[in-house]
Amino acid sequence: MECSRAGKVDLAIIVSLLAAIAALAAVATAGLVAWEVHEEVRSARLEAKVEAFWHVDDQWNSPAMLDLRSAAATALLARKPSTDVNAVLDFFDQLTLLMNRGALDEELTVLQFYRPLANYWTASGDYVRHVQRDRPATWKDVAGLLDRLGAIEARRKQQPLSAVRPSPDDVQQFLMDEQGQNQCTDESQTEKTPA
């Protein structure tokens, strides 16, 4: 009887071990499925952000917006802001809303829009303050977006924030480029070469 009792104990241990292994396999499978779902959701979010970015980029580079940007740059160079400046700043206000809601990829937005935002915002500073005296909510979050994107740009370039902010000469050059007076828009081409 001892043998059959030992055999039954061994069989019970084996069955328990198999049940434990099956439970571990089920937990591992559930974990793997959860990870795959998480990765699919993350990938879908990134894809949606990139798609939204391309729509915003298309809007920024549309013929109508290029005309507005040129007129806004002309007005800012003449120090006579117009409704065209409002349209450009409204675009950046819309960009701010999309960024604050997480609809756009930050890195892509920095690469494409930090420079224009920094230059237009700097060139429009007095005008923005004038408008905000009467309507404080106008473009109220754009400065925050500029700071946010500036910090990312500084980190990306491994420079202090002050080094990525446009100088008065940078703003002047940018506005002339936007106005269409200069064909060069690549930053590397605008650097002066030593004589």
N, C-alpha and C positions, 0 to 999 in steps of 0.2 A: 503494500500500500504506500510505502514511502516513495517509491518511484513514481507512481501515478500522481501523488500529491505534488511532488517536485515538478513534474511535467506540467501540471495545471498552473502552478505558480509561475513557472517560466513562460507559459503561454499568456498568462494575464499580464506579465511584465512586457512581453513583446507587443501585445495588443495595445497596452497603454502607451508604449513608446511610439508605435505607429500612429496612434491618435494624436500624440503630441507633435510628431513630425508633420502630420496632415494639418494641424492647427497652425503651426509655424509657416508652412507653405501657403496657407490661406492668408495669413497676416502679411507675408512677403508679397503675395500677389496683389492684395488690396493696396499695399504701400506703393507698389510699382504702378498700378492703375492710377492712383491718386497723383503720383509724380507726373505720369504722362498727361493726365488731364490738366494739371498745373502748367506744364510746358506748352501744351496746345493753347491754353488761355493766354499765357504770356506772349506766345508767338502771334496770336490773333490780335492782341492789343498793339503790339509793335507794328504789325502790318497796317492796322487802322490808323495809327499815328503817322506812319510814313505816307499813307494815302492822303490823309488830311494835309500833311505838309506839302505834298505836290499840288494840291488844290490851292492852297494859300500862295505857294510860289507862282503858280500860273496866274493868279489874280494880281500879284505884285508885278509880274512881267507882261501883263496884258497891254495891248496897244493903248487902251484908254488910260490905264494907270501910268504908263510911260509918259504920256502927254501931261497928266496931272503932276507927275514927279518933276518933269522938266519945268513946268510953269511954277511949281512950288519952289524949286531951286532958284529960278529967276527972281521970284518975289523975295526970297530970303537974302539973296545977294544984293538986291536993291534996298533991303531993310524995310520992305513994304509988304508984310504978310497978307495973303489973300485967302480966299476960300479954297484954293488949291492946297495951301499949307494945311488947312483944316482936314481936307480929304486924306492927305498923307498921314497926318496924326491920328485920324479916325481909323485908318488901316492898322496902325500900331496899337490902337486901343482894342481893336478886334483881335489882333495877335495876342495881346495881353490876356484877354478873356479866354482864348483857346488854350494858352499855356497854363493859366490858373486852373483850368478844368482838366488838365492832363491830356488834352486832345492832340498835342504835338510832341514830337520827340525833341528833347532839349538840345542834344548835340547838333542835329540837323538845323534846328532853328538858330543856334548860335552861328554856325557856319554861314548861313545864308542871310540872316537878318541883323546880327549884332552891329556890324559896321554901318548899315543904313540907319538903323534906329539910333545909334550913338551920335551920328553926324546930324541927322534931322533934329533930334531932341536938343542937342547942344545949340544948333543954329536957331532953333525956335524958342529958346529959353525965355527971353523977354516977352515974346508974344504969348507963350503958354501962361506965364504969370499974370499977364494982363487979362486974358480970357478967364482964368480961374478966380480972379477977384470978383467977377460978376456971377460966374457959374463954377463953384468950387469942385463939383463932381466931374467936370470935363477933363478927360485924359488923366484922371486921378491916380490910376494904377500903373501908368506907363513908366514912370520913373522907377517903380519897384521892379518892373520887368527889365529895365535897363541895368539895374544893379545886379539882378539875378543872372542875366546873360553875361554881363561883364565879368562876374566872378568865375563863371564857367570858362569864358574866353581866356582870362588871366591864368587859370589853372591849366587849360589846354596848352597855352603858349609858355607856361612856367615863368610867368612874369608877374610883377605886382599889378594891381588893378590900375594904378595911375599910368602904367606903360601901355595899356590897351585902350585907354580913353583917348579920343581924338584931340589933337592940339588945334588952336585956331587956324593954323595953316592947313592942317588935314581937313578941317571942315570946309574951308574955302575951296580947296582942291576937289573935294567930294562934290560940293554943290556945282562947281563948274563941269565936272564929269556928268552929273545928273542933268544939268542944263543942256548938255550936248555939245559944249564948246571943245571938249577933249574926247578923243576916241578911246583913250587908254582907261580901262577900269580895273585892270589887274594890279593888285598892290605891289607886286614885284616889279612891274614896269614903271611905277611912279617913283621908285627910289632913285635918288640921284647917284650917278656914277662919278667916282673921283676923276678929276682932270689930269 
